[in-house]
Structure formats: structure tokens, C-alpha cells
Amino acid sequence: MVFLEQLRDAASNTLRLPKFTLKPRKPKDDKDKDAKRPHSNDDAEPTAKKKKLPKRPDVMYLRDPKKKREEQAPKMKQKGRGPYKSHQEMTRSRSGV
């Protein structure tokens, strides 16, 4: 029985919160706020306005792949293999017969 009472006391002490009261709030006065400015810089320059970013157009550019291909065609080298050769002709040329 003694053990249960000790257990009850220990449990009740841990669950009990200390009594406290909130600090009363003081009403704000706008007049006092303007008068007591600790960081007022009357001599400082006014803050710069934010720069407006230019709006992006909906379409940045229109790509014409056909026109681009035609422009680059004279610079491209042709990499074709020439006329079609059968498998037998290819193996004969490799073997040296």
C-alpha cells in the first residue's frame, strides 16, 4: 500500500503544471510610437524603388528547322557509302580473293 501511495505522489507531481499568469498587455499608442523612433534616419537617403523586371514575350523565338537545314546544307559533308553491295561481295573484298 505504501508503494502505491508513493507511486501516486510521483505521478501527480510530474503531471501537475506550475501556476502562472500572463503579463497584462498595454495598449499601443501610435503617437508615442512616432515620437520614440530609436532608428530614425532623417538624414538618410530614401529607399530605392524596386526595379520592374521586363516582361518576357510569350514566344521567345520561332524555330524553323527546314530553313536551318537549308542554311547548313552546303557545309555538310555527304557520308553515303555509294551503291549497295551484297554481303557476299563485302566478304570477298575483305578476304582478298
mmCIF file as gemmi writes it, N, C-alpha and C atoms, coordinates in Angstrom:
data_model
loop_
_atom_site.group_PDB
_atom_site.id
_atom_site.type_symbol
_atom_site.label_atom_id
_atom_site.label_alt_id
_atom_site.label_comp_id
_atom_site.label_asym_id
_atom_site.label_entity_id
_atom_site.label_seq_id
_atom_site.pdbx_PDB_ins_code
_atom_site.Cartn_x
_atom_site.Cartn_y
_atom_site.Cartn_z
_atom_site.occupancy
_atom_site.B_iso_or_equiv
_atom_site.pdbx_formal_charge
_atom_site.auth_seq_id
_atom_site.auth_asym_id
_atom_site.pdbx_PDB_model_num
ATOM 1 N N . MET Axp A 1 ? 0.817 -1.198 0 1 0 ? 1 A 1
ATOM 2 C CA . MET Axp A 1 ? 0 0 0 1 0 ? 1 A 1
ATOM 3 C C . MET Axp A 1 ? 0.863 1.265 0 1 0 ? 1 A 1
ATOM 4 N N . VAL Axp A 2 ? 1.95 1.193 0.717 1 0 ? 2 A 1
ATOM 5 C CA . VAL Axp A 2 ? 2.853 2.343 0.782 1 0 ? 2 A 1
ATOM 6 C C . VAL Axp A 2 ? 3.456 2.609 -0.604 1 0 ? 2 A 1
ATOM 7 N N . PHE Axp A 3 ? 3.795 1.558 -1.284 1 0 ? 3 A 1
ATOM 8 C CA . PHE Axp A 3 ? 4.391 1.692 -2.616 1 0 ? 3 A 1
ATOM 9 C C . PHE Axp A 3 ? 3.426 2.379 -3.586 1 0 ? 3 A 1
ATOM 10 N N . LEU Axp A 4 ? 2.15 2.01 -3.526 1 0 ? 4 A 1
ATOM 11 C CA . LEU Axp A 4 ? 1.159 2.614 -4.415 1 0 ? 4 A 1
ATOM 12 C C . LEU Axp A 4 ? 0.974 4.1 -4.123 1 0 ? 4 A 1
ATOM 13 N N . GLU Axp A 5 ? 1.024 4.475 -2.844 1 0 ? 5 A 1
ATOM 14 C CA . GLU Axp A 5 ? 0.89 5.899 -2.497 1 0 ? 5 A 1
ATOM 15 C C . GLU Axp A 5 ? 2.093 6.694 -3.005 1 0 ? 5 A 1
ATOM 16 N N . GLN Axp A 6 ? 3.271 6.113 -2.884 1 0 ? 6 A 1
ATOM 17 C CA . GLN Axp A 6 ? 4.468 6.798 -3.386 1 0 ? 6 A 1
ATOM 18 C C . GLN Axp A 6 ? 4.397 6.955 -4.91 1 0 ? 6 A 1
ATOM 19 N N . LEU Axp A 7 ? 3.918 5.922 -5.548 1 0 ? 7 A 1
ATOM 20 C CA . LEU Axp A 7 ? 3.78 5.972 -6.999 1 0 ? 7 A 1
ATOM 21 C C . LEU Axp A 7 ? 2.757 7.037 -7.408 1 0 ? 7 A 1
ATOM 22 N N . ARG Axp A 8 ? 1.657 7.12 -6.661 1 0 ? 8 A 1
ATOM 23 C CA . ARG Axp A 8 ? 0.631 8.112 -6.952 1 0 ? 8 A 1
ATOM 24 C C . ARG Axp A 8 ? 1.182 9.521 -6.762 1 0 ? 8 A 1
ATOM 25 N N . ASP Axp A 9 ? 1.94 9.757 -5.716 1 0 ? 9 A 1
ATOM 26 C CA . ASP Axp A 9 ? 2.524 11.08 -5.47 1 0 ? 9 A 1
ATOM 27 C C . ASP Axp A 9 ? 3.52 11.455 -6.576 1 0 ? 9 A 1
ATOM 28 N N . ALA Axp A 10 ? 4.335 10.502 -6.964 1 0 ? 10 A 1
ATOM 29 C CA . ALA Axp A 10 ? 5.329 10.78 -8.006 1 0 ? 10 A 1
ATOM 30 C C . ALA Axp A 10 ? 4.642 11.109 -9.327 1 0 ? 10 A 1
ATOM 31 N N . ALA Axp A 11 ? 3.599 10.356 -9.665 1 0 ? 11 A 1
ATOM 32 C CA . ALA Axp A 11 ? 2.889 10.588 -10.916 1 0 ? 11 A 1
ATOM 33 C C . ALA Axp A 11 ? 2.157 11.925 -10.887 1 0 ? 11 A 1
ATOM 34 N N . SER Axp A 12 ? 1.559 12.264 -9.774 1 0 ? 12 A 1
ATOM 35 C CA . SER Axp A 12 ? 0.813 13.516 -9.698 1 0 ? 12 A 1
ATOM 36 C C . SER Axp A 12 ? 1.76 14.714 -9.731 1 0 ? 12 A 1
ATOM 37 N N . ASN Axp A 13 ? 2.959 14.569 -9.204 1 0 ? 13 A 1
ATOM 38 C CA . ASN Axp A 13 ? 3.921 15.678 -9.236 1 0 ? 13 A 1
ATOM 39 C C . ASN Axp A 13 ? 4.419 15.935 -10.659 1 0 ? 13 A 1
ATOM 40 N N . THR Axp A 14 ? 4.585 14.891 -11.428 1 0 ? 14 A 1
ATOM 41 C CA . THR Axp A 14 ? 5.085 15.091 -12.784 1 0 ? 14 A 1
ATOM 42 C C . THR Axp A 14 ? 4.005 15.66 -13.696 1 0 ? 14 A 1
ATOM 43 N N . LEU Axp A 15 ? 2.742 15.348 -13.432 1 0 ? 15 A 1
ATOM 44 C CA . LEU Axp A 15 ? 1.669 15.808 -14.301 1 0 ? 15 A 1
ATOM 45 C C . LEU Axp A 15 ? 1.157 17.192 -13.927 1 0 ? 15 A 1
ATOM 46 N N . ARG Axp A 16 ? 1.481 17.675 -12.755 1 0 ? 16 A 1
ATOM 47 C CA . ARG Axp A 16 ? 0.991 18.962 -12.293 1 0 ? 16 A 1
ATOM 48 C C . ARG Axp A 16 ? 1.833 20.09 -12.888 1 0 ? 16 A 1
ATOM 49 N N . LEU Axp A 17 ? 1.18 21.098 -13.445 1 0 ? 17 A 1
ATOM 50 C CA . LEU Axp A 17 ? 1.887 22.241 -14.005 1 0 ? 17 A 1
ATOM 51 C C . LEU Axp A 17 ? 1.953 23.361 -12.983 1 0 ? 17 A 1
ATOM 52 N N . PRO Axp A 18 ? 3.011 24.147 -12.986 1 0 ? 18 A 1
ATOM 53 C CA . PRO Axp A 18 ? 3.075 25.276 -12.055 1 0 ? 18 A 1
ATOM 54 C C . PRO Axp A 18 ? 2.055 26.338 -12.451 1 0 ? 18 A 1
ATOM 55 N N . LYS Axp A 19 ? 1.567 27.058 -11.466 1 0 ? 19 A 1
ATOM 56 C CA . LYS Axp A 19 ? 0.598 28.114 -11.747 1 0 ? 19 A 1
ATOM 57 C C . LYS Axp A 19 ? 1.335 29.338 -12.276 1 0 ? 19 A 1
ATOM 58 N N . PHE Axp A 20 ? 0.776 29.929 -13.313 1 0 ? 20 A 1
ATOM 59 C CA . PHE Axp A 20 ? 1.388 31.126 -13.874 1 0 ? 20 A 1
ATOM 60 C C . PHE Axp A 20 ? 0.287 32.03 -14.397 1 0 ? 20 A 1
ATOM 61 N N . THR Axp A 21 ? 0.627 33.296 -14.546 1 0 ? 21 A 1
ATOM 62 C CA . THR Axp A 21 ? -0.321 34.269 -15.09 1 0 ? 21 A 1
ATOM 63 C C . THR Axp A 21 ? 0.359 35.004 -16.242 1 0 ? 21 A 1
ATOM 64 N N . LEU Axp A 22 ? -0.445 35.425 -17.181 1 0 ? 22 A 1
ATOM 65 C CA . LEU Axp A 22 ? 0.081 36.157 -18.318 1 0 ? 22 A 1
ATOM 66 C C . LEU Axp A 22 ? 0.313 37.61 -17.944 1 0 ? 22 A 1
ATOM 67 N N . LYS Axp A 23 ? 1.332 38.183 -18.546 1 0 ? 23 A 1
ATOM 68 C CA . LYS Axp A 23 ? 1.638 39.577 -18.303 1 0 ? 23 A 1
ATOM 69 C C . LYS Axp A 23 ? 0.554 40.437 -18.959 1 0 ? 23 A 1
ATOM 70 N N . PRO Axp A 24 ? 0.006 41.411 -18.262 1 0 ? 24 A 1
ATOM 71 C CA . PRO Axp A 24 ? -1.059 42.231 -18.865 1 0 ? 24 A 1
ATOM 72 C C . PRO Axp A 24 ? -0.506 43.059 -20.026 1 0 ? 24 A 1
ATOM 73 N N . ARG Axp A 25 ? -1.296 43.141 -21.086 1 0 ? 25 A 1
ATOM 74 C CA . ARG Axp A 25 ? -0.879 43.888 -22.27 1 0 ? 25 A 1
ATOM 75 C C . ARG Axp A 25 ? -1.195 45.365 -22.104 1 0 ? 25 A 1
ATOM 76 N N . LYS Axp A 26 ? -0.283 46.167 -22.612 1 0 ? 26 A 1
ATOM 77 C CA . LYS Axp A 26 ? -0.509 47.606 -22.592 1 0 ? 26 A 1
ATOM 78 C C . LYS Axp A 26 ? -1.018 48.021 -23.969 1 0 ? 26 A 1
ATOM 79 N N . PRO Axp A 27 ? -1.982 48.91 -24.039 1 0 ? 27 A 1
ATOM 80 C CA . PRO Axp A 27 ? -2.469 49.35 -25.354 1 0 ? 27 A 1
ATOM 81 C C . PRO Axp A 27 ? -1.394 50.16 -26.076 1 0 ? 27 A 1
ATOM 82 N N . LYS Axp A 28 ? -1.325 49.979 -27.39 1 0 ? 28 A 1
ATOM 83 C CA . LYS Axp A 28 ? -0.327 50.689 -28.183 1 0 ? 28 A 1
ATOM 84 C C . LYS Axp A 28 ? -0.845 52.08 -28.52 1 0 ? 28 A 1
ATOM 85 N N . ASP Axp A 29 ? 0.046 53.044 -28.419 1 0 ? 29 A 1
ATOM 86 C CA . ASP Axp A 29 ? -0.285 54.414 -28.803 1 0 ? 29 A 1
ATOM 87 C C . ASP Axp A 29 ? 0.519 54.766 -30.044 1 0 ? 29 A 1
ATOM 88 N N . ASP Axp A 30 ? -0.171 55.124 -31.12 1 0 ? 30 A 1
ATOM 89 C CA . ASP Axp A 30 ? 0.507 55.464 -32.367 1 0 ? 30 A 1
ATOM 90 C C . ASP Axp A 30 ? 1.327 56.744 -32.232 1 0 ? 30 A 1
ATOM 91 N N . LYS Axp A 31 ? 0.857 57.673 -31.405 1 0 ? 31 A 1
ATOM 92 C CA . LYS Axp A 31 ? 1.576 58.938 -31.231 1 0 ? 31 A 1
ATOM 93 C C . LYS Axp A 31 ? 2.915 58.705 -30.543 1 0 ? 31 A 1
ATOM 94 N N . ASP Axp A 32 ? 2.915 57.867 -29.524 1 0 ? 32 A 1
ATOM 95 C CA . ASP Axp A 32 ? 4.159 57.577 -28.812 1 0 ? 32 A 1
ATOM 96 C C . ASP Axp A 32 ? 5.131 56.818 -29.714 1 0 ? 32 A 1
ATOM 97 N N . LYS Axp A 33 ? 4.61 56.017 -30.57 1 0 ? 33 A 1
ATOM 98 C CA . LYS Axp A 33 ? 5.455 55.22 -31.465 1 0 ? 33 A 1
ATOM 99 C C . LYS Axp A 33 ? 6.24 56.136 -32.407 1 0 ? 33 A 1
ATOM 100 N N . ASP Axp A 34 ? 5.576 57.157 -32.953 1 0 ? 34 A 1
ATOM 101 C CA . ASP Axp A 34 ? 6.257 58.082 -33.855 1 0 ? 34 A 1
ATOM 102 C C . ASP Axp A 34 ? 7.288 58.928 -33.108 1 0 ? 34 A 1
ATOM 103 N N . ALA Axp A 35 ? 6.994 59.266 -31.879 1 0 ? 35 A 1
ATOM 104 C CA . ALA Axp A 35 ? 7.896 60.112 -31.11 1 0 ? 35 A 1
ATOM 105 C C . ALA Axp A 35 ? 9.147 59.351 -30.681 1 0 ? 35 A 1
ATOM 106 N N . LYS Axp A 36 ? 9.015 58.072 -30.398 1 0 ? 36 A 1
ATOM 107 C CA . LYS Axp A 36 ? 10.148 57.286 -29.894 1 0 ? 36 A 1
ATOM 108 C C . LYS Axp A 36 ? 10.666 56.343 -30.983 1 0 ? 36 A 1
ATOM 109 N N . ARG Axp A 37 ? 11.296 56.899 -31.969 1 0 ? 37 A 1
ATOM 110 C CA . ARG Axp A 37 ? 11.894 56.067 -33.012 1 0 ? 37 A 1
ATOM 111 C C . ARG Axp A 37 ? 13.386 55.954 -32.732 1 0 ? 37 A 1
ATOM 112 N N . PRO Axp A 38 ? 13.844 54.812 -32.283 1 0 ? 38 A 1
ATOM 113 C CA . PRO Axp A 38 ? 15.267 54.698 -31.97 1 0 ? 38 A 1
ATOM 114 C C . PRO Axp A 38 ? 16.151 54.674 -33.219 1 0 ? 38 A 1
ATOM 115 N N . HIS Axp A 39 ? 15.62 54.214 -34.333 1 0 ? 39 A 1
ATOM 116 C CA . HIS Axp A 39 ? 16.441 54.061 -35.533 1 0 ? 39 A 1
ATOM 117 C C . HIS Axp A 39 ? 16.031 55.021 -36.64 1 0 ? 39 A 1
ATOM 118 N N . SER Axp A 40 ? 15.501 56.179 -36.282 1 0 ? 40 A 1
ATOM 119 C CA . SER Axp A 40 ? 15.062 57.082 -37.351 1 0 ? 40 A 1
ATOM 120 C C . SER Axp A 40 ? 16.287 57.75 -37.958 1 0 ? 40 A 1
ATOM 121 N N . ASN Axp A 41 ? 16.355 57.728 -39.269 1 0 ? 41 A 1
ATOM 122 C CA . ASN Axp A 41 ? 17.448 58.363 -40 1 0 ? 41 A 1
ATOM 123 C C . ASN Axp A 41 ? 16.848 59.443 -40.889 1 0 ? 41 A 1
ATOM 124 N N . ASP Axp A 42 ? 16.755 60.638 -40.351 1 0 ? 42 A 1
ATOM 125 C CA . ASP Axp A 42 ? 16.167 61.725 -41.122 1 0 ? 42 A 1
ATOM 126 C C . ASP Axp A 42 ? 17.116 62.169 -42.233 1 0 ? 42 A 1
ATOM 127 N N . ASP Axp A 43 ? 18.426 62.037 -42.003 1 0 ? 43 A 1
ATOM 128 C CA . ASP Axp A 43 ? 19.412 62.475 -42.986 1 0 ? 43 A 1
ATOM 129 C C . ASP Axp A 43 ? 19.646 61.429 -44.073 1 0 ? 43 A 1
ATOM 130 N N . ALA Axp A 44 ? 19.212 60.22 -43.841 1 0 ? 44 A 1
ATOM 131 C CA . ALA Axp A 44 ? 19.487 59.139 -44.79 1 0 ? 44 A 1
ATOM 132 C C . ALA Axp A 44 ? 18.682 59.324 -46.074 1 0 ? 44 A 1
ATOM 133 N N . GLU Axp A 45 ? 19.222 58.736 -47.153 1 0 ? 45 A 1
ATOM 134 C CA . GLU Axp A 45 ? 18.54 58.815 -48.439 1 0 ? 45 A 1
ATOM 135 C C . GLU Axp A 45 ? 17.289 57.95 -48.415 1 0 ? 45 A 1
ATOM 136 N N . PRO Axp A 46 ? 16.282 58.329 -49.18 1 0 ? 46 A 1
ATOM 137 C CA . PRO Axp A 46 ? 15.085 57.471 -49.219 1 0 ? 46 A 1
ATOM 138 C C . PRO Axp A 46 ? 15.429 56.135 -49.879 1 0 ? 46 A 1
ATOM 139 N N . THR Axp A 47 ? 14.72 55.111 -49.476 1 0 ? 47 A 1
ATOM 140 C CA . THR Axp A 47 ? 15 53.782 -50.017 1 0 ? 47 A 1
ATOM 141 C C . THR Axp A 47 ? 14.688 53.758 -51.509 1 0 ? 47 A 1
ATOM 142 N N . ALA Axp A 48 ? 15.519 53.066 -52.244 1 0 ? 48 A 1
ATOM 143 C CA . ALA Axp A 48 ? 15.357 52.995 -53.696 1 0 ? 48 A 1
ATOM 144 C C . ALA Axp A 48 ? 14.128 52.165 -54.042 1 0 ? 48 A 1
ATOM 145 N N . LYS Axp A 49 ? 13.465 52.565 -55.106 1 0 ? 49 A 1
ATOM 146 C CA . LYS Axp A 49 ? 12.29 51.813 -55.538 1 0 ? 49 A 1
ATOM 147 C C . LYS Axp A 49 ? 12.742 50.524 -56.193 1 0 ? 49 A 1
ATOM 148 N N . LYS Axp A 50 ? 11.91 49.529 -56.1 1 0 ? 50 A 1
ATOM 149 C CA . LYS Axp A 50 ? 12.237 48.249 -56.726 1 0 ? 50 A 1
ATOM 150 C C . LYS Axp A 50 ? 12.168 48.402 -58.242 1 0 ? 50 A 1
ATOM 151 N N . LYS Axp A 51 ? 13.156 47.802 -58.896 1 0 ? 51 A 1
ATOM 152 C CA . LYS Axp A 51 ? 13.164 47.854 -60.354 1 0 ? 51 A 1
ATOM 153 C C . LYS Axp A 51 ? 12.155 46.86 -60.898 1 0 ? 51 A 1
ATOM 154 N N . LYS Axp A 52 ? 11.442 47.291 -61.901 1 0 ? 52 A 1
ATOM 155 C CA . LYS Axp A 52 ? 10.482 46.39 -62.527 1 0 ? 52 A 1
ATOM 156 C C . LYS Axp A 52 ? 11.21 45.543 -63.553 1 0 ? 52 A 1
ATOM 157 N N . LEU Axp A 53 ? 11.018 44.255 -63.47 1 0 ? 53 A 1
ATOM 158 C CA . LEU Axp A 53 ? 11.624 43.358 -64.434 1 0 ? 53 A 1
ATOM 159 C C . LEU Axp A 53 ? 10.827 43.402 -65.733 1 0 ? 53 A 1
ATOM 160 N N . PRO Axp A 54 ? 11.521 43.409 -66.862 1 0 ? 54 A 1
ATOM 161 C CA . PRO Axp A 54 ? 10.775 43.417 -68.123 1 0 ? 54 A 1
ATOM 162 C C . PRO Axp A 54 ? 10.032 42.107 -68.302 1 0 ? 54 A 1
ATOM 163 N N . LYS Axp A 55 ? 8.851 42.212 -68.857 1 0 ? 55 A 1
ATOM 164 C CA . LYS Axp A 55 ? 8.048 41.009 -69.069 1 0 ? 55 A 1
ATOM 165 C C . LYS Axp A 55 ? 8.592 40.243 -70.261 1 0 ? 55 A 1
ATOM 166 N N . ARG Axp A 56 ? 8.63 38.943 -70.114 1 0 ? 56 A 1
ATOM 167 C CA . ARG Axp A 56 ? 9.088 38.107 -71.216 1 0 ? 56 A 1
ATOM 168 C C . ARG Axp A 56 ? 7.975 37.968 -72.242 1 0 ? 56 A 1
ATOM 169 N N . PRO Axp A 57 ? 8.346 37.964 -73.512 1 0 ? 57 A 1
ATOM 170 C CA . PRO Axp A 57 ? 7.306 37.711 -74.513 1 0 ? 57 A 1
ATOM 171 C C . PRO Axp A 57 ? 6.827 36.268 -74.416 1 0 ? 57 A 1
ATOM 172 N N . ASP Axp A 58 ? 5.636 36.027 -74.879 1 0 ? 58 A 1
ATOM 173 C CA . ASP Axp A 58 ? 5.073 34.678 -74.802 1 0 ? 58 A 1
ATOM 174 C C . ASP Axp A 58 ? 5.905 33.683 -75.594 1 0 ? 58 A 1
ATOM 175 N N . VAL Axp A 59 ? 6.39 34.102 -76.751 1 0 ? 59 A 1
ATOM 176 C CA . VAL Axp A 59 ? 7.219 33.232 -77.583 1 0 ? 59 A 1
ATOM 177 C C . VAL Axp A 59 ? 8.56 33.932 -77.757 1 0 ? 59 A 1
ATOM 178 N N . MET Axp A 60 ? 9.626 33.302 -77.292 1 0 ? 60 A 1
ATOM 179 C CA . MET Axp A 60 ? 10.939 33.932 -77.383 1 0 ? 60 A 1
ATOM 180 C C . MET Axp A 60 ? 11.416 33.987 -78.836 1 0 ? 60 A 1
ATOM 181 N N . TYR Axp A 61 ? 11.283 32.911 -79.555 1 0 ? 61 A 1
ATOM 182 C CA . TYR Axp A 61 ? 11.651 32.88 -80.957 1 0 ? 61 A 1
ATOM 183 C C . TYR Axp A 61 ? 10.907 31.74 -81.625 1 0 ? 61 A 1
ATOM 184 N N . LEU Axp A 62 ? 10.767 31.846 -82.913 1 0 ? 62 A 1
ATOM 185 C CA . LEU Axp A 62 ? 10.15 30.768 -83.671 1 0 ? 62 A 1
ATOM 186 C C . LEU Axp A 62 ? 11.255 30.037 -84.41 1 0 ? 62 A 1
ATOM 187 N N . ARG Axp A 63 ? 11.353 28.749 -84.216 1 0 ? 63 A 1
ATOM 188 C CA . ARG Axp A 63 ? 12.407 27.949 -84.822 1 0 ? 63 A 1
ATOM 189 C C . ARG Axp A 63 ? 11.863 27.314 -86.091 1 0 ? 63 A 1
ATOM 190 N N . ASP Axp A 64 ? 12.616 27.483 -87.174 1 0 ? 64 A 1
ATOM 191 C CA . ASP Axp A 64 ? 12.229 26.879 -88.444 1 0 ? 64 A 1
ATOM 192 C C . ASP Axp A 64 ? 13.312 25.872 -88.828 1 0 ? 64 A 1
ATOM 193 N N . PRO Axp A 65 ? 13.12 24.585 -88.518 1 0 ? 65 A 1
ATOM 194 C CA . PRO Axp A 65 ? 14.182 23.605 -88.761 1 0 ? 65 A 1
ATOM 195 C C . PRO Axp A 65 ? 14.489 23.414 -90.244 1 0 ? 65 A 1
ATOM 196 N N . LYS Axp A 66 ? 13.504 23.572 -91.089 1 0 ? 66 A 1
ATOM 197 C CA . LYS Axp A 66 ? 13.735 23.385 -92.523 1 0 ? 66 A 1
ATOM 198 C C . LYS Axp A 66 ? 14.667 24.473 -93.055 1 0 ? 66 A 1
ATOM 199 N N . LYS Axp A 67 ? 14.444 25.698 -92.643 1 0 ? 67 A 1
ATOM 200 C CA . LYS Axp A 67 ? 15.287 26.811 -93.073 1 0 ? 67 A 1
ATOM 201 C C . LYS Axp A 67 ? 16.711 26.629 -92.548 1 0 ? 67 A 1
ATOM 202 N N . LYS Axp A 68 ? 16.841 26.202 -91.316 1 0 ? 68 A 1
ATOM 203 C CA . LYS Axp A 68 ? 18.154 25.98 -90.712 1 0 ? 68 A 1
ATOM 204 C C . LYS Axp A 68 ? 18.913 24.887 -91.465 1 0 ? 68 A 1
ATOM 205 N N . ARG Axp A 69 ? 18.217 23.832 -91.843 1 0 ? 69 A 1
ATOM 206 C CA . ARG Axp A 69 ? 18.829 22.732 -92.581 1 0 ? 69 A 1
ATOM 207 C C . ARG Axp A 69 ? 19.329 23.216 -93.943 1 0 ? 69 A 1
ATOM 208 N N . GLU Axp A 70 ? 18.536 24.052 -94.602 1 0 ? 70 A 1
ATOM 209 C CA . GLU Axp A 70 ? 18.935 24.587 -95.905 1 0 ? 70 A 1
ATOM 210 C C . GLU Axp A 70 ? 20.158 25.493 -95.786 1 0 ? 70 A 1
ATOM 211 N N . GLU Axp A 71 ? 20.25 26.246 -94.687 1 0 ? 71 A 1
ATOM 212 C CA . GLU Axp A 71 ? 21.404 27.121 -94.488 1 0 ? 71 A 1
ATOM 213 C C . GLU Axp A 71 ? 22.679 26.303 -94.296 1 0 ? 71 A 1
ATOM 214 N N . GLN Axp A 72 ? 22.584 25.206 -93.568 1 0 ? 72 A 1
ATOM 215 C CA . GLN Axp A 72 ? 23.767 24.416 -93.25 1 0 ? 72 A 1
ATOM 216 C C . GLN Axp A 72 ? 24.084 23.354 -94.293 1 0 ? 72 A 1
ATOM 217 N N . ALA Axp A 73 ? 23.225 23.148 -95.276 1 0 ? 73 A 1
ATOM 218 C CA . ALA Axp A 73 ? 23.417 22.087 -96.269 1 0 ? 73 A 1
ATOM 219 C C . ALA Axp A 73 ? 24.734 22.214 -97.03 1 0 ? 73 A 1
ATOM 220 N N . PRO Axp A 74 ? 25.156 23.393 -97.494 1 0 ? 74 A 1
ATOM 221 C CA . PRO Axp A 74 ? 26.42 23.454 -98.238 1 0 ? 74 A 1
ATOM 222 C C . PRO Axp A 74 ? 27.64 23.093 -97.387 1 0 ? 74 A 1
ATOM 223 N N . LYS Axp A 75 ? 27.56 23.259 -96.084 1 0 ? 75 A 1
ATOM 224 C CA . LYS Axp A 75 ? 28.694 22.976 -95.198 1 0 ? 75 A 1
ATOM 225 C C . LYS Axp A 75 ? 28.788 21.502 -94.823 1 0 ? 75 A 1
ATOM 226 N N . MET Axp A 76 ? 27.701 20.776 -94.97 1 0 ? 76 A 1
ATOM 227 C CA . MET Axp A 76 ? 27.672 19.373 -94.547 1 0 ? 76 A 1
ATOM 228 C C . MET Axp A 76 ? 28.362 18.491 -95.574 1 0 ? 76 A 1
ATOM 229 N N . LYS Axp A 77 ? 29.089 17.504 -95.069 1 0 ? 77 A 1
ATOM 230 C CA . LYS Axp A 77 ? 29.735 16.534 -95.962 1 0 ? 77 A 1
ATOM 231 C C . LYS Axp A 77 ? 28.786 15.365 -96.173 1 0 ? 77 A 1
ATOM 232 N N . GLN Axp A 78 ? 28.807 14.836 -97.36 1 0 ? 78 A 1
ATOM 233 C CA . GLN Axp A 78 ? 27.982 13.665 -97.651 1 0 ? 78 A 1
ATOM 234 C C . GLN Axp A 78 ? 28.723 12.429 -97.168 1 0 ? 78 A 1
ATOM 235 N N . LYS Axp A 79 ? 28.064 11.592 -96.397 1 0 ? 79 A 1
ATOM 236 C CA . LYS Axp A 79 ? 28.711 10.416 -95.827 1 0 ? 79 A 1
ATOM 237 C C . LYS Axp A 79 ? 28.076 9.131 -96.325 1 0 ? 79 A 1
ATOM 238 N N . GLY Axp A 80 ? 27.553 9.142 -97.532 1 0 ? 80 A 1
ATOM 239 C CA . GLY Axp A 80 ? 26.937 7.941 -98.08 1 0 ? 80 A 1
ATOM 240 C C . GLY Axp A 80 ? 27.987 6.895 -98.44 1 0 ? 80 A 1
ATOM 241 N N . ARG Axp A 81 ? 27.581 5.63 -98.537 1 0 ? 81 A 1
ATOM 242 C CA . ARG Axp A 81 ? 28.511 4.548 -98.853 1 0 ? 81 A 1
ATOM 243 C C . ARG Axp A 81 ? 28.506 4.199 -100.336 1 0 ? 81 A 1
ATOM 244 N N . GLY Axp A 82 ? 27.761 4.9 -101.101 1 0 ? 82 A 1
ATOM 245 C CA . GLY Axp A 82 ? 27.733 4.595 -102.522 1 0 ? 82 A 1
ATOM 246 C C . GLY Axp A 82 ? 26.7 3.535 -102.835 1 0 ? 82 A 1
ATOM 247 N N . PRO Axp A 83 ? 26.844 2.849 -103.986 1 0 ? 83 A 1
ATOM 248 C CA . PRO Axp A 83 ? 25.841 1.841 -104.356 1 0 ? 83 A 1
ATOM 249 C C . PRO Axp A 83 ? 25.856 0.663 -103.391 1 0 ? 83 A 1
ATOM 250 N N . TYR Axp A 84 ? 24.703 0.034 -103.282 1 0 ? 84 A 1
ATOM 251 C CA . TYR Axp A 84 ? 24.532 -1.084 -102.349 1 0 ? 84 A 1
ATOM 252 C C . TYR Axp A 84 ? 25.362 -2.283 -102.78 1 0 ? 84 A 1
ATOM 253 N N . LYS Axp A 85 ? 26.081 -2.892 -101.822 1 0 ? 85 A 1
ATOM 254 C CA . LYS Axp A 85 ? 26.847 -4.109 -102.097 1 0 ? 85 A 1
ATOM 255 C C . LYS Axp A 85 ? 26.233 -5.235 -101.287 1 0 ? 85 A 1
ATOM 256 N N . SER Axp A 86 ? 26.198 -6.403 -101.855 1 0 ? 86 A 1
ATOM 257 C CA . SER Axp A 86 ? 25.636 -7.553 -101.151 1 0 ? 86 A 1
ATOM 258 C C . SER Axp A 86 ? 26.631 -8.054 -100.107 1 0 ? 86 A 1
ATOM 259 N N . HIS Axp A 87 ? 26.182 -8.914 -99.241 1 0 ? 87 A 1
ATOM 260 C CA . HIS Axp A 87 ? 27.021 -9.466 -98.185 1 0 ? 87 A 1
ATOM 261 C C . HIS Axp A 87 ? 28.172 -10.287 -98.774 1 0 ? 87 A 1
ATOM 262 N N . GLN Axp A 88 ? 27.904 -11.019 -99.85 1 0 ? 88 A 1
ATOM 263 C CA . GLN Axp A 88 ? 28.937 -11.855 -100.475 1 0 ? 88 A 1
ATOM 264 C C . GLN Axp A 88 ? 30.053 -10.988 -101.057 1 0 ? 88 A 1
ATOM 265 N N . GLU Axp A 89 ? 29.699 -9.885 -101.674 1 0 ? 89 A 1
ATOM 266 C CA . GLU Axp A 89 ? 30.717 -9.004 -102.237 1 0 ? 89 A 1
ATOM 267 C C . GLU Axp A 89 ? 31.575 -8.391 -101.136 1 0 ? 89 A 1
ATOM 268 N N . MET Axp A 90 ? 30.953 -8.068 -100.004 1 0 ? 90 A 1
ATOM 269 C CA . MET Axp A 90 ? 31.692 -7.478 -98.887 1 0 ? 90 A 1
ATOM 270 C C . MET Axp A 90 ? 32.691 -8.477 -98.318 1 0 ? 90 A 1
ATOM 271 N N . THR Axp A 91 ? 32.286 -9.743 -98.168 1 0 ? 91 A 1
ATOM 272 C CA . THR Axp A 91 ? 33.181 -10.754 -97.596 1 0 ? 91 A 1
ATOM 273 C C . THR Axp A 91 ? 34.299 -11.096 -98.57 1 0 ? 91 A 1
ATOM 274 N N . ARG Axp A 92 ? 34.048 -11.069 -99.876 1 0 ? 92 A 1
ATOM 275 C CA . ARG Axp A 92 ? 35.099 -11.349 -100.859 1 0 ? 92 A 1
ATOM 276 C C . ARG Axp A 92 ? 36.166 -10.265 -100.836 1 0 ? 92 A 1
ATOM 277 N N . SER Axp A 93 ? 35.748 -9.012 -100.711 1 0 ? 93 A 1
ATOM 278 C CA . SER Axp A 93 ? 36.733 -7.931 -100.734 1 0 ? 93 A 1
ATOM 279 C C . SER Axp A 93 ? 37.599 -7.953 -99.475 1 0 ? 93 A 1
ATOM 280 N N . ARG Axp A 94 ? 37.083 -8.41 -98.368 1 0 ? 94 A 1
ATOM 281 C CA . ARG Axp A 94 ? 37.859 -8.479 -97.13 1 0 ? 94 A 1
ATOM 282 C C . ARG Axp A 94 ? 38.863 -9.626 -97.165 1 0 ? 94 A 1
ATOM 283 N N . SER Axp A 95 ? 38.45 -10.746 -97.736 1 0 ? 95 A 1
ATOM 284 C CA . SER Axp A 95 ? 39.322 -11.923 -97.73 1 0 ? 95 A 1
ATOM 285 C C . SER Axp A 95 ? 40.468 -11.783 -98.73 1 0 ? 95 A 1
ATOM 286 N N . GLY Axp A 96 ? 40.337 -10.88 -99.695 1 0 ? 96 A 1
ATOM 287 C CA . GLY Axp A 96 ? 41.402 -10.665 -100.661 1 0 ? 96 A 1
ATOM 288 C C . GLY Axp A 96 ? 41.41 -11.647 -101.798 1 0 ? 96 A 1
ATOM 289 N N . VAL Axp A 97 ? 40.311 -12.286 -102.1 1 0 ? 97 A 1
ATOM 290 C CA . VAL Axp A 97 ? 40.226 -13.28 -103.178 1 0 ? 97 A 1
ATOM 291 C C . VAL Axp A 97 ? 39.985 -12.622 -104.492 1 0 ? 97 A 1
